[in-house]
Amino acid sequence: MPSIACFSDIHANLPALDAVLADMDERMPDMRFCLGDLVGYAPWPNEVVSRMRQSGTPTIAGNYDEGVGLNSDDCGCAYKTLEDEARGHESIAFTNAAVTDATRSYLRDLPRHMRIVVGSPRNANAAPFNILMVHGSPRRVNQYLFADFPEKSLLRMMAEEDADVMLFGHTHKPYHKAIPYVVDGSTRFRHAINIGSVGKPKDGDPRACYVQIQVGSDASVNDADSLRVEFIRVPYNIEETAQGIEESVLPDAFADMLREAR
């Protein structure tokens, strides 16, 4: 059965990215995609971009990539406190100063969305899955689709894009919802999948996170379970990244956030 690996929100965390790429090499998915936010908050933006280019992984722009690509002092992030906002300004200033011209050009040229169509390998009569990949949402690169986002709004958003499956990141908190809807008396499902974060998890689990999707042998939009979604957590040397942050001019608080996954 076809397998698709998707990862996002690396945020210049090179040890986490290397661990995830190595894990994917072992699992050997048929396809790999990255949903953006390669840079920000950690000290290796150029190294992460270089590794991604070497990997040949199709990649879209996150809000942080867009901000740095345009040499902006605004990453499009939302902050809960003035202290968080001040640290955010330090992060994007550091990143803008650190990136090379080649890195900035690469980030600036990344596309906003990707689409693929995947059909059942055994059921030629079944409608294929239209899969849409975005960073925040189809509407805004920096829109937060948390788990409590209304399902009716998710359905409407996916219907507008003719998407059976929508993969996204940005919140750093993974979840999967198979949302039912009815067409001509038949129940179908659209899948909303937040793929979590490789380099800056915020769900209490500090391990790197990515998702692997498998399309079942008799896959159908009428069967919620025929699309198998697995969230994969990958251990990595968190202290290496935390110490790298502490040895840089970035705020030490970013190191503690990694350790605590918040």
Protein Blocks (a to p, Z undefined) as FASTA:
>chain_A
ZZddddehklopaklmmmmmmmmmmnopabdcdeejjbghiaclmlmmmmmmmnopacdd
dfklmmmmnopabehiacfbfklmmmmmmmmmmmmmmpcfklmmmmmmpcfbdcdddddf
klmmbccddddddfklmmbmkbccdfklcfklmmmmmmmnopabdcdehkopacdddddd
deehiacddddddebjfklccehpabdcdddddddfkbcfklmklpccddddddddfklm
mmmmmmmmbdfklmmmmmnoZZ
